[in-house]
Amino acid sequence: MYAPSHFKIDDLDSIEEFVKKNSFATIISSTDSYPFASHTPLLIRKKDGEYVLCGHLARANKHTKEFETDTKVLVIFQGTHGYISSYAKDPEEMSILPTWNYQLVHARGELNVLSDDELKSFMHSLTDTLEKDQPKSMDLKNYPEKELKEYLKRIIRFEIKVTEWFACFRMNQNRSSEIRAHIKNHNKNNPELVKAIDEANP
């Protein structure tokens, strides 16, 4: 991923926090004929001092068959993004070209399909993590055991050992505070984008 120095993020704590907040990921691997992509939420954990991404996919997903022979994957996490018009940057002159603000994290790694032994435990962890911000949360323990067993038969669990991180938060760090103020005012109907601009330019 191309990331100019003023947009590049190297701090692993910041990357970890971003992945936790934007856990729905795209997993890409190459086959003999074309790239293959799947989409699923991932949990980030540390194992023996290294980052791993934990997830699941449907057994019926053809992508899972590719993992038997090709374990190298690229994982993409996307955060806040939005179009920034020339008018937003310079209301009087419009002398600056438009752009797109975005937050992206790429992870390269090795994917390993795991046994079903801890599949139930993993799904409890995943559900608990995703339910914690819900106004009324559910507990997988209350789900009918028979139906849960049938569901678990239809999915596989995997871990991705991360070998490289790449992060790019393009949030107008290369512009003056005056121009950023124009941009934030122009995008006040997108509070998440305004917040991301502020966080990238403390």
N, C-alpha and C positions, 0 to 999 in steps of 0.2 A: 504494500500500500504506500502510495506517495504521501509523505507528510513533511512539509516544510518545517524547519526548526522552530519557528514561532508558534506552530500549532501542535507539534509533537509532544506526547505525554510519555514520560519514562518512569514516573513514580508508581511502583507496584501497588502500594496501598490505595492510590487513587483509581487504578485500573480495577482492582478487586472490588472496591465499593461500587464502581460503575457497573460491573458485571452483575453484582447482586441486585442492583436497581433495574437492570435491563436484561433480565435473564432469558428472554425468549430469543433463541439463537438460530442461525442458519449454519448447517454443517455441510461442507462441500468436499467431495473427493473425486478423483479422476478414474474413469473406467478406460477400457481399451478404445472405446469409440467416442465418448463424450463425458463431460462433467456431470455429476449427480449431486442434487441438493435435497436436504431434508430440514424440517423446521420443528423445534421442540424446546421447552424450557430446560435450562441446565443449572445445576447447583455447583458453586465453586468451593473447593475444599483444599486444604493443605495436607499432603501425605508424604511423610519422610522429608519434610522441608521443601517439597515441590508442589506446584499447583496442579490440581486435577479438576476436570469438568465432568460432572456425573449426570447421566440422563437416561432416557428410555425412548424406544421407538416400537411401532407395531411390527410384529413378526412378518406380517403380510407386505410390509414395505420392502420393495426390491433392493433398496439401498443397503439393507442389512446383509444381503448376500455378498455385496461388494466388500464389506468389511472383513470377510473371510480371507481375502487375498490382498487387499490394499488397505492398510491401516493408517496411512498418512492422510490427515484431514486439515482443512482450514475451517475455522469457526469464526463467524461474524456476529458481533453484538452492535445494535444500532440504538442510539439515544435520540435526544431532541434534534430536530432539524427544521429548516425553513428557508424560503426564498428571501433574499435581501435585495430590494430594488435600488436603482441609482438614486431615486428620489429620497429613499430612506437615509442614504448616506450623506447626500449633499442637496438639501431642498432648494437651494438657490441656483447652483451651477449645474448640478447633475453631471459632474465631470468625472465621476468614478464609475467604472463598469459594475453592473449588478453581479451578485454572487449567490452562493448557497451556504448557509451555516449548517454544520452537522457535528455530531459526536459519533465516532466509530472506534471499535476495538476489534482487532483481528488476533486470533490465537492459532498458531500452528502446533500440531501435536500428533501423537500416536494413539489411535483408538483401540481399545481392548474390550471385546464382548465378554461379559462376566457370566458366571453361573447363576442359576435361579435361586441359590440358597438364601441370599439376602434381598431378593427382589421386593418382598413384602415390606421389609424394614425400610428400604429405599423409598418406596412409594409413600409410606407414612411420613418420612422426612420431607419429601417433596411437597406433599399436600399440606403439612404443617407450616412449611415456609411460605407457600403461596396463599394460605388462608389467613395468615396473621394480620393482614391489613384489611380483611373483609369486615363489613359492619356486623355480620353474624357469621361466625365460622363453623365449619363442620369438622368432625373428627372421623377419620377413616375407620377408627375402631368401631364406630356405630354402623358401618356399612355391613349388610348381610354377608356373612362369611362365605357362603356357597357362591354367591355372585362374584365376590372379590376373587376367589380362587379361579373361577372361569375367566375373569378379566386378565388376571396375571399370566394365564397360559398364552395369551395373545400378544404379549409384549416381551421385549428383550431389554436388559440393562447393560449399560456400558460406562466406561471411564475413558477420558481423554487425558493423557499425560502431556501437559503443555511444555513445549520446547522453546517457543519464542512468542513474545507479545509485541504487538504494534498498535499504538493508539494515536488517534488524531482528533483533536477537538478544535475545529475551525470556528472560532467565535470572535472574529474581528480584533484579535490581539495585535495585529499589525496596523491598526487605525488609532487615531487620536481619541482621547476621552470625549471630545466634542462630537466627533462623528459617531462614536458609539452611543452617545446620548440621543442623537437624531434617530439612529437605528432602533433603539429601545422604545422611543416614543412612537415611532411608526409601526412597531410590532406589539403595542400594548395589549392587543387582543390575543396575543400568544404569550401568556405569562411564563410558560415553561421555557420558551426560547429566551425571554428577557432574563430569567433567573440563570440560565446557562451562560449567557454573556457576562453577567455579573460575577459568577463563580470563576470564570476563566480569566477575568481581569480584576483581581482584588485591589 
